[in-house]
Amino acid sequence: MKLQGEITVNGRKYARGSDVPWYMIYPFFMVHMLAFGGSGFLMAYSNQGAPLGFLYLHGGFAVLVYTAFYLAMFGVDEVKWMFINAGLGVLGIYGQMGWLLSKFGKRIGDYPLSRSVIPFLYFVLYTFLLRHALLDLFGARDDEGKQQKVEYSYIVASVAVSLLLYVLQRR
C-alpha cells in the first residue's frame, strides 16, 4: 500500500509515498475498529443507552481519528468518495443495522436517528477499510483489470449480503 500521507507504525515513521505492507495496516485497524465500533454500537443501542452527548464525544472522536488515518493512508479523493458512497448507501446500512439489532430482539425504528449516527459512521469506515484490504490482499491496487474484478465482486457481495439481511430481518 502506497501511503498518501505520513504515518508512524510500531514506532517506525513512514513518509508520504512509502510502500507499507498490507499486513502492517489492515489487521490492526480491522480489529481496533471492530472493538471501537462494537462499543459504539452497544452504547447506542443497549437497554440503558449511553447519554447522547457521551456517545457523540466518544464515537465522534474515534471517527475523527480514523478519518485522519484514512487521509494519510488513502488520500483525500478516496476519503471523499467514502463519504459520497456512504450517503448513497444509508438505506442499505439502515437495513443491515436493523438486522443486527433484530438479533438482540430490538428494532432500529425504536431509536431516534440521532442514536444511529455513530454506529452508521463506524459501519462506513469499516466497509471502506474492508474494500481497501481486499484490493491489497488480491494485489489489485496497481492492476486495473484485477482492481475492477475485485471491486465488482465486492459490490455484488455487498448487495447480496444487504438483500439477504433485509429478507432475514423481515421474517
C-alpha positions as CSV (number, residue, x, y, z in Angstrom):
1,M,0.0,0.0,0.0
2,K,1.4,3.4,-1.0
3,L,0.8,6.0,1.7
4,Q,-0.8,9.3,0.7
5,G,0.5,11.0,3.8
6,E,2.9,10.5,6.7
7,I,2.2,7.8,9.4
8,T,4.0,6.0,12.2
9,V,3.6,2.3,12.7
10,N,5.1,0.5,15.7
11,G,7.5,3.4,16.3
12,R,8.7,3.5,12.7
13,K,7.9,6.6,10.7
14,Y,6.8,6.1,7.1
15,A,6.9,9.1,4.7
16,R,4.3,10.0,2.1
17,G,4.7,7.8,-0.9
18,S,6.2,4.9,1.1
19,D,5.1,1.4,0.5
20,V,3.8,-0.3,3.6
21,P,2.9,-4.0,3.6
22,W,-0.8,-4.5,3.9
23,Y,-0.4,-6.8,6.9
24,M,1.1,-3.9,8.9
25,I,-2.1,-1.9,8.5
26,Y,-5.3,-3.9,7.9
27,P,-5.2,-6.4,10.7
28,F,-4.6,-3.8,13.4
29,F,-7.2,-1.3,12.1
30,M,-9.8,-4.0,11.4
31,V,-9.6,-5.4,15.0
32,H,-9.3,-2.0,16.5
33,M,-12.3,-0.6,14.6
34,L,-14.3,-3.7,15.4
35,A,-13.7,-3.1,19.1
36,F,-14.5,0.6,19.0
37,G,-17.4,0.1,16.6
38,G,-18.8,-2.7,18.8
39,S,-18.6,-0.4,21.8
40,G,-20.2,2.4,19.9
41,F,-23.0,0.0,18.8
42,L,-23.5,-1.1,22.4
43,M,-23.5,2.4,23.7
44,A,-26.1,3.5,21.1
45,Y,-28.4,0.6,21.3
46,S,-28.1,-1.0,24.8
47,N,-31.1,-1.0,27.1
48,Q,-29.8,1.9,29.1
49,G,-28.1,3.6,26.2
50,A,-25.2,5.9,26.9
51,P,-26.1,9.6,27.1
52,L,-26.2,11.0,23.6
53,G,-23.5,13.6,24.4
54,F,-21.1,10.9,25.6
55,L,-21.9,8.7,22.6
56,Y,-21.1,11.6,20.2
57,L,-18.0,12.6,22.2
58,H,-16.6,9.0,22.4
59,G,-17.6,7.9,18.9
60,G,-17.1,11.3,17.2
61,F,-13.5,11.5,18.5
62,A,-12.8,8.0,17.3
63,V,-14.3,8.6,13.9
64,L,-12.3,11.8,13.6
65,V,-9.0,9.9,14.4
66,Y,-9.8,7.1,12.0
67,T,-10.6,9.6,9.2
68,A,-7.3,11.3,9.8
69,F,-5.5,7.9,9.4
70,Y,-7.6,7.2,6.3
71,L,-6.5,10.6,4.8
72,A,-2.8,9.7,5.4
73,M,-3.2,6.1,4.1
74,F,-5.6,6.6,1.2
75,G,-5.7,10.3,0.3
76,V,-8.4,13.0,0.1
77,D,-10.1,11.7,-3.1
78,E,-10.6,8.2,-1.7
79,V,-12.0,9.6,1.6
80,K,-14.3,12.0,-0.3
81,W,-15.7,9.0,-2.2
82,M,-16.1,7.1,1.0
83,F,-18.5,9.8,2.3
84,I,-20.3,10.2,-1.0
85,N,-20.9,6.4,-1.2
86,A,-22.0,6.4,2.4
87,G,-24.6,9.0,1.7
88,L,-25.8,6.8,-1.2
89,G,-25.8,3.7,0.9
90,V,-27.6,4.9,4.0
91,L,-30.7,2.8,3.3
92,G,-28.5,-0.3,3.0
93,I,-26.7,0.5,6.2
94,Y,-30.1,1.1,7.9
95,G,-31.3,-2.3,6.8
96,Q,-28.1,-4.1,8.0
97,M,-28.2,-2.3,11.3
98,G,-31.8,-3.2,11.6
99,W,-31.0,-6.9,11.0
100,L,-28.2,-6.8,13.6
101,L,-30.5,-5.2,16.2
102,S,-33.1,-7.8,15.4
103,K,-30.6,-10.4,16.7
104,F,-30.9,-8.7,20.1
105,G,-34.7,-8.5,20.0
106,K,-34.7,-4.9,19.1
107,R,-35.8,-2.8,16.1
108,I,-33.9,0.2,14.6
109,G,-37.2,2.1,14.4
110,D,-37.3,2.1,18.2
111,Y,-34.4,4.5,18.3
112,P,-34.2,8.1,17.1
113,L,-32.0,8.6,14.1
114,S,-29.6,10.6,16.4
115,R,-28.7,7.3,18.1
116,S,-27.7,5.7,14.8
117,V,-25.2,8.4,13.6
118,I,-22.1,6.9,15.3
119,P,-22.8,3.2,14.5
120,F,-23.5,4.2,10.9
121,L,-20.2,6.1,10.7
122,Y,-18.3,3.1,12.1
123,F,-20.0,0.9,9.5
124,V,-18.9,3.3,6.7
125,L,-15.3,3.4,8.0
126,Y,-15.2,-0.4,8.4
127,T,-16.6,-1.3,4.9
128,F,-14.2,1.3,3.4
129,L,-11.3,-0.4,5.1
130,L,-12.5,-3.8,4.0
131,R,-12.6,-2.7,0.3
132,H,-9.1,-1.5,0.5
133,A,-7.9,-4.6,2.3
134,L,-9.4,-6.8,-0.4
135,L,-7.7,-4.6,-3.1
136,D,-4.3,-5.1,-1.4
137,L,-4.9,-8.8,-0.5
138,F,-5.5,-9.7,-4.1
139,G,-2.7,-7.4,-5.4
140,A,-5.3,-5.4,-7.4
141,R,-4.4,-1.9,-6.4
142,D,-1.9,-1.3,-9.3
143,D,-3.6,-3.7,-11.8
144,E,-6.7,-2.1,-13.3
145,G,-8.1,-5.3,-14.6
146,K,-7.8,-7.1,-11.2
147,Q,-9.0,-3.9,-9.4
148,Q,-12.2,-3.9,-11.5
149,K,-12.8,-7.6,-10.8
150,V,-12.2,-7.2,-7.0
151,E,-14.4,-4.0,-6.9
152,Y,-17.3,-5.6,-8.9
153,S,-17.1,-8.7,-6.7
154,Y,-17.2,-6.5,-3.6
155,I,-20.2,-4.7,-4.9
156,V,-22.1,-7.9,-5.8
157,A,-21.2,-9.5,-2.4
158,S,-22.2,-6.3,-0.6
159,V,-25.6,-6.1,-2.4
160,A,-26.2,-9.8,-1.8
161,V,-25.5,-9.5,1.9
162,S,-27.6,-6.4,2.2
163,L,-30.6,-8.1,0.4
164,L,-30.2,-11.3,2.5
165,L,-30.1,-9.4,5.7
166,Y,-33.1,-7.3,4.7
167,V,-35.1,-10.5,3.9
168,L,-34.0,-12.2,7.2
169,Q,-34.9,-9.1,9.2
170,R,-38.5,-9.2,7.7
171,R,-39.1,-12.7,8.9
